[in-house]
Amino acid sequence: MKVACNIKFPPNATGCNCKGACWDPKTCECARLNGSDFPYVQRDGGRLIEAKDVVFECGPNCGCGPSCVNRTSQRGLRYRLEVFRTPMKGWAVRSWDFIPAGAPVCEYIGELTRTEELDSISENNYIFDIDCLQTMRGLGGRERRQQDGSLPVIQNVDKVDEQRLENVPEFCIDAGSIGNIARFINHSCEPNLFIQCVLSSHQDVKLARVMLFAADNIPPLQELTYDYGYALDSVLGPDGKLRSALVLLSHFTWQIGRGKIYRNLVASPPMYKKYTRYPLYHFLTQGN
Ligand SMILES: C[S@@+](CC[C@H](N)C(=O)[O-])C[C@H]1O[C@@H](n2cnc3c(N)ncnc32)[C@H](O)[C@@H]1O
């Protein structure tokens, strides 16, 4: 991940004192942060048991080694992913390999940037808001934003603009000019991946890593998708009018009055819970 020069990256967390690999949730400090348990099981090289607000992994200062189960998302690509062309959606991604539910698929990589500094002129389809903090605090998860009445009743565009900007996450990942395969993964309302915020070196949720995990067992060559997190009828176009969901999908990032770029991808973990067709123990008892 490239970090914009005006962002002070947090120092490494103290970590746990486990040796070799973490196995006892009662003594592991990192397990304690996850609610006194490990978020992953060892099977298939590590699978996430269930979607969480944020996953605390072991990091550089932990006593355990690279094979520790609590470093599952740090081991790079496991599956042979392919970028392919679709008739209607441009580029897309699929895997040549079977992906089991709960397996980490890839991280959303790009330049870590302050949201306010996004270029308001050029269109950029590859921006991912890091929204974990809002969700954890329960202040501004996207669904809550909708319920609190700020959306979608649009009467005074300026007022709505201000309300929304208060909820805009401070940091985002801009994969417009630098990125990895995650930037080619398309949106679906019935996705087979979900977003999971992960903290591995530091503990600042505003700068959490954004990981994509399998929401289900995914057969080879099935297109990989996740929910971009748009709320229906929540998007204003440059003219201040609501954009339809269809238009919205062809304009990943868009602008509203006063040249500000507004809303793009949103990581809102509780929403993704509805797409995880497991806790993993379900799959484990079914034999896969
Ligand atoms: C992060 S990019 C995904 C990769 C993109 N298809 C490409 O060719 O680079 C997001 C853009 O892909 C397109 N897209 C993603 N999901 C789509 C969908 N379900 N239907 C139509 N277009 C989609 C939209 O143009 C969107 O702005």
The ligand as an SDF file (V2000), in Angstrom:
LIG
                    3D

 27 29  0  0  0  0  0  0  0  0999 V2000
  -13.8900   -0.8060   -9.2390 C   0  0  0  0  0  0  0  0  0  0  0  0
  -14.3470   -0.7230  -10.9090 S   0  0  0  0  0  0  0  0  0  0  0  0
  -14.5670   -2.4200  -11.2890 C   0  0  0  0  0  0  0  0  0  0  0  0
  -13.7910   -2.8270  -12.5430 C   0  0  0  0  0  0  0  0  0  0  0  0
  -14.3340   -2.2710  -13.8140 C   0  0  0  0  0  0  0  0  0  0  0  0
  -15.3620   -3.1510  -14.3570 N   0  0  0  0  0  0  0  0  0  0  0  0
  -13.2420   -2.0320  -14.8210 C   0  0  0  0  0  0  0  0  0  0  0  0
  -13.3920   -2.4180  -15.9830 O   0  0  0  0  0  0  0  0  0  0  0  0
  -12.2220   -1.4510  -14.4530 O   0  0  0  0  0  0  0  0  0  0  0  0
  -15.9750   -0.0800  -10.7680 C   0  0  0  0  0  0  0  0  0  0  0  0
  -16.6530    0.1910  -12.0950 C   0  0  0  0  0  0  0  0  0  0  0  0
  -17.0110   -1.0270  -12.7390 O   0  0  0  0  0  0  0  0  0  0  0  0
  -18.3010   -0.9120  -13.3050 C   0  0  0  0  0  0  0  0  0  0  0  0
  -19.1980   -1.8450  -12.6130 N   0  0  0  0  0  0  0  0  0  0  0  0
  -18.9700   -2.4740  -11.4550 C   0  0  0  0  0  0  0  0  0  0  0  0
  -19.9730   -3.2920  -11.1340 N   0  0  0  0  0  0  0  0  0  0  0  0
  -20.8870   -3.1810  -12.1040 C   0  0  0  0  0  0  0  0  0  0  0  0
  -22.1620   -3.7670  -12.3500 C   0  0  0  0  0  0  0  0  0  0  0  0
  -22.6910   -4.6550  -11.5220 N   0  0  0  0  0  0  0  0  0  0  0  0
  -22.8180   -3.3960  -13.4750 N   0  0  0  0  0  0  0  0  0  0  0  0
  -22.2680   -2.5010  -14.3370 C   0  0  0  0  0  0  0  0  0  0  0  0
  -21.0680   -1.9130  -14.1710 N   0  0  0  0  0  0  0  0  0  0  0  0
  -20.3860   -2.2430  -13.0670 C   0  0  0  0  0  0  0  0  0  0  0  0
  -18.7380    0.5080  -13.1170 C   0  0  0  0  0  0  0  0  0  0  0  0
  -18.3330    1.2290  -14.2600 O   0  0  0  0  0  0  0  0  0  0  0  0
  -17.9410    0.9400  -11.9280 C   0  0  0  0  0  0  0  0  0  0  0  0
  -17.7580    2.3230  -11.9240 O   0  0  0  0  0  0  0  0  0  0  0  0
  1  2  1  0
  2  3  1  0
  2 10  1  0
  3  4  1  0
  4  5  1  0
  5  6  1  0
  5  7  1  0
  7  8  2  0
  7  9  1  0
 10 11  1  0
 11 12  1  0
 11 26  1  0
 12 13  1  0
 13 14  1  0
 13 24  1  0
 14 15  1  0
 14 23  1  0
 15 16  2  0
 16 17  1  0
 17 18  1  0
 17 23  2  0
 18 19  1  0
 18 20  2  0
 20 21  1  0
 21 22  2  0
 22 23  1  0
 24 25  1  0
 24 26  1  0
 26 27  1  0
M  CHG  2   2   1   9  -1
M  END
$$$$
